[in-house]
Amino acid sequence: MNNTVAITDKISWIGVNDRVSELFEAIWPLPDGVSYNSYLINDEQVALVDTVKDSEINTYLQNIKNVIGNRSVDYLIINHMEPDHSGAIEALRREYPNITLVGNQKTLTFLEQFYGIVENIKIVDDGDQLQLGQHTLNFYLTPMVHWPETMMTYEQKEKILFSGDAFGGFGTLEGGIFDDEVNLDFYQEEIRRYFTNIVAKYGPMVEKAISKLADLDVKIIAATHGPVWREKPEQIIADYSRWSRQETEPGVVVVYGSMYGNTETMVDTICRRLAEKGIKNIKVYNISKTHVSYIINDIWRYQGLILGSCAYNSRIFPPMDYLLCFLENKNIKNRLLGLFGSYTWSGGAMKRLQEFQKNTKLELIEPSVEVKSAPKKKDHEDCIKMAENMAAKLKE
């Protein structure tokens, strides 16, 4: 069965879908799976661009043979060494013993560390070219998008940018692989979730890479996950650029942790006042029920963020601390922040929330509200005031 797709006359998608893995990087949920995209250039010399996860090797090798038959593979271009893209390298070397691995100096280091490979390697630097026949590949180093060795490969004839993990997204490719063949409403959410979960920490490096490649005439973007962009490649570039700069939309994400409902009662007070003041995009998450993957996705979308937590064993509620650590690690900025919480016999929650504000330097919307045991009338009034100040700031 041939599961390959022609992108052009001589360039094919030979990737695979993973509908089995429940978590990406053992952290992020995959309810709709993920694709591992690999590409084959069938010229005078045959080149592959990235491979797939080791769980899909048999399908992958068959996809290669479906395109080139008994021909050998001359080159493997390694844009990214993460094992979901390098997992088939050893199998490729067994199948095609004369294959040359192409990467930069940092790729060489990771090849040895992961697989003990030190032979048949061609090291390329920024701006180097590789001639395959009718197709010429240009290499551009784009470090920390999102590993140190990452690079992108530009094919001159068809003007295809093989971008590695940049411009990728979650979700399997169900029949259609191109942006004009799939439901982009679905993929838009999963692409942003992929960006916020995987790439967001390195937003400045993404911006640097986009700027570096700005003069290239790119007709098709072929990433290692998600759709191939042939109709509107400028759309995914614009999306990644906006997310990298942490540009936001008007709206508020409210995230809370509450064991017995006392902290939660303040959520309804805050949200009602936000709505009364004209804020229409309000997202509320119970940190105990929703995976941080989805919460971070919406936090990256909206300008307002309100966090509330009960105390737990003299500290903040652990699931809330988990979220705060992720947000700190991802260098969140350009947000308006409101804080509220509760305790009975010891504090801890508000202290950690305030520490988060200091660490991230997000603009604090007063008043912060901390209640003892259950909120009283004055506490609800303070929550209303915080919501009013948040709404006013969002409208500036």
N, C-alpha and C positions, 0 to 999 in steps of 0.2 A: 504494500500500500504506500502510495506516494503522498507524504504530508508536507512536501516542500512547496514554496510559492515563489514564482518568478517576480522579482521587483523590476528588473529590466531584462533584456535579451540574455545577458551574460552574468547577471547577479541575482542570487536567490536567497530567500529566507529559509534557513534550515533548522529553525529553533524547535523547541518542545514546550509543552504545557505541563505544569505541575498542579494536579488537582488533588494530590494526596497530602502534602505538607500542610499542617494546621497553623504553623507559625513561621514567619520569615525572620531569619537571624535568631531563632529561638525566643523571640520577643513579640513580634508584631503579627496580629491575626490575619489569616488569609482565607476568609469565608468564600471568596470567589477565585482562589488560587492565584497563580502567577505564571508568566511565561519567562522562559530563558531564551533570549533571541541570539542566534548565531547566523552568520552570513557567509556565503560562498561566492567567490569571483572566479568564473570559469574562463580563463584566458589562455594564452600560450603557456603561462605558468598559473597554477591553481593556488589561490590563497583563501584561507578561512579567517574570519574576523571574530575573535572570542569563541569560547566553547560553552558548555552547559554544566549543570550540576551533575555530580557523579551518579545520582540515582536514575538518570535518563540516558546513560551512555549507549545502550543498545539501539534505542530509537534514533539517537543522534548519528551514530555511525551509519545506520541504514539510510538516513536522510542524505548523507554525503554521497553514498553510492548511488542513490536514486538520481542524483544530478550528474555525477561524473563517471559513473560506471567503474571500469577497472583502471582509470587514470590514477596517478598518484597525486598527493597533495604536497605542494612545494613549500608553502609558508603558512604559519599560523601567526596572525597579528594579535598580540595580547594588549588590548587597551586597558584591561583591569584584571588584577590577580585574585580578587576575592573568589573563594571556592565555588560559588554558584556560577562563575564564569570560567574558571580554570579547572573545574573538576574532571574534565574529560581529557586533559593534556596527556596524562600517562597512557591512556587507552589509544589516543591518536598516535603517539610515538611507537606503540606496539604495532598498530595497523599500518602506519606509514613511517618506517624507520629512518628515511632520509629527510623528513620534514625539518625545516628550519624555523625556530621560534623567534619572532621579531618583537622586541620590546626595548624600553629604555634602561638606563643603568639601574634604576631602582627595581624594575621588573626582574632583572637578573638576580638581585639579592633575594627577592621573594620566591623566585623559582627554586633556588637552592634551599631556602628555608622550608618551603612547603613540600617539595618533591625531590630534592636532592639533584636537580638537573643543572648541569654546568656545561654541557656540550651542545653543538648545533644551534647556537644562539647568535642572532644578528642584533647588535645594539644600535638603536637609532636615537638621534637627538632632535631637538626642536627644528622643524623645517626640512628635515631629510625626506628623500623620496625613494620609492621602490617601484621599478618598472616591471609590469607583469606581461606586457604586450600592448594591447590597445588601451589598457587601463593603467593609470599611474596613481600611486598612493602617496599622499603627503601626510606627515606626522606632526602633531602639535601636542606638546606637553601641557597638561592641565592638572597640575598636582593638587591634591586634597579635594578632588571632586569625585569621590569623597575619601580616597586613599592617597598615600604619598606618590604612588607610581602611575596614577591615572593619566591617560592620554587619549586623544581623539584622532581618528584617521579620516582624511578627506579624499574621496575618489574623484579625480578631475573630469573624466569623460562624462559621467552621468550626474556629477555634482551631488554626490551622496556624502553626508557626514555621518560616519559611524561614531556615535557619541558616548559609548560606554553607558554607565548608569545615569549620566545626565540626560534629562528629558524622558526618563522612564516612568513606569507606574505599575501598581499592583493590578491583578486581574488577568485571567487566562484569555487567550485569543481564540474565540469560539467561531471558527470558520473564517471570518474576516480578520485580516491583519493590518489593513491600512486605515488611516483616520477617516477616509470617506466611505468605509465599509462597516463601521461599528457605531454603536450608540455612544456618542461622545459625552452625553449627560452622565452616564454611568462612569465612563473612564475619567472624566474630569475630577470627580470626587476621589477616585482611587489613585489618580496621578498626584493630586495635592496631598493625599494621605501618605503616599510614598515619599514625596518630597519632604514633608514635615517630619516624618518618622526617620528617614534615612539620611537625607542630604542637608537638611535645614541648618545644622550647626555650621556648615561650611558655605553659607550664603555668600560671604564676600569673595570666596574663591570661585564660586559659580559665576558671579558678576564679572570677575576678572577673566574667566574663560570666555564668556559671551563677548566681552569687549575685544579680546584677542582675536576672535574668529569673525568679527563683525564685517570684515571686507570680503569674506568668502561668498561666492555665489552658491548658496545652498538650495537645492531643489527638493531634496529628500533628507529627512533625519531618521536614522535607523539606530535606535537605542537598544540596550540589552534587556529591557523589560518593557512590556506594553506595546501600543500600536506603532507602526511605521508611518511617519508623517510625510505624505506625498502631496496632499492637496493644500494644506495650510501649515507648513512647517514654521511659519512666522508666529502662529498662534502659540505653539508650545514654547518657543523661545521667549515670547512676551510673558507667558505665565511664569516660567521659571525666573525670569528677570524680576518680575513684580514680587514674587514670593521671597526671592533672595534679598531684596531690599526691605522686606517685611512691611510692604504697603498693605493697608487694611481697608475693610469696608465698615460703614457705620453699623454698630450692633454690639451686643454684650454677651459674653459667655459667663455663666454663673456655675461654679463648681463647688460642691459642698461635701463634707463628711459629717454624718450625724448618726449616733448609735441609737438614741431613744427619741429622736424627733424634735428636740429643743432647738438645735441649730437649724434644722430644716424649716421651722416655722418662720424664721427670719427671711428665708429665701422667698417665700410667697409675698411677704411684705415688700421686699426689694423689687421683685419682678413686677408686681402690680403698679408700683409707683413709676418704674421705668416705662411701662406701657402707657400710663396716664400722661407721661411727659413726651410721648410720641416716638418712643423707641420700638420699632416693629421687629427687628431681628434680635430675639432673645433666646439663647440656647441654655438649658439647664441640665446639669449632669450630676448625678449621685456618684461620687467617686468610688463607691463600693460596688456599683453595678456595671459601669461602663469602662471598658479598657482604655487606658491612657492614649492609645493610638488614635482613637476617634476624638477624644477630648482635645489633644494637641492639634489635630487637623482643624477643628473649629477655632481654637485659640489663635491659630495662624491667620485665620480669615478675618476676624473681627477686632475692632480697636479696643473695646472695653472688656476688662477681665475682673470679675469679682470672685474672691476666694473666701470660703468659710469653713471652719473646722472645729470640731470638739477637741478637747484634750484627751489624751490616752496615756496612762502611766507616766504622768508628769511631762509628757511630750505631746507633739502634734499627732493626730490620727495617722497611723502608718501609711494607708493608701494615699493620703494627701501629700505626705512627705515624698512619696515615690514620684508623684506628679511634679512637685516643686523641683526635685533633683533633675528630672528630665528637662524642665524648662530652663533651669540655670545652665545645664550642660549645652543646651541649644542656643544660648546667648540671645534669649528673647529680648526684644526692645520695641520701642514705638507703641507701647500700650498704656492705657489708663487703668489703674489698679485700685480696686476697693477691697477692704478686708473686714471680716467679721468672724466671731467665734464664741465658744462657751467653755466653761470649766465649772467644777463643783468644789473639789477639795485641793486642787493644785492647778497652776497654770501650765503653760507650755505651748499651746496651739498658737496664740497670738504672737508670742515671742518668735516662733519659727516663721510665721507669716511676715512679720516685720523684718526679720533677717533676710527673707527672700526679696523683699522690696529693696533693701539696701544692696544686696548682691546684684540685682538686675537693674537697679536705678530706674525702674518704671515710675511714672508720675503717679503719686498717691492721691487718691480722692478721699477727702475727709468727710465725715468722721469715720475712723475705724471703730468698730463696735464689738466690745467683749462683754459677755454677760455671765453672771454667776448662776449656774443651774438652768433656770428657765427665764426667757426674756420677759421683761415687764413692759408696761406702757411706754416708759421713757426709752427703753431699748428699741422698741418698734419705731418710735419717733426718730431716733437716730438713724435707723435703717432707711427710713423714708428720706431723711435729709441727705444721706449718702447717695441714694438713688437719684434724687433731684440734682445733686451736684455732678454726678456722672452723666446724666442726660444733657445737662447744660454744656458740659465740656465737649461732649460728642458733637454738639450742634455748632460749635465755634467755627 
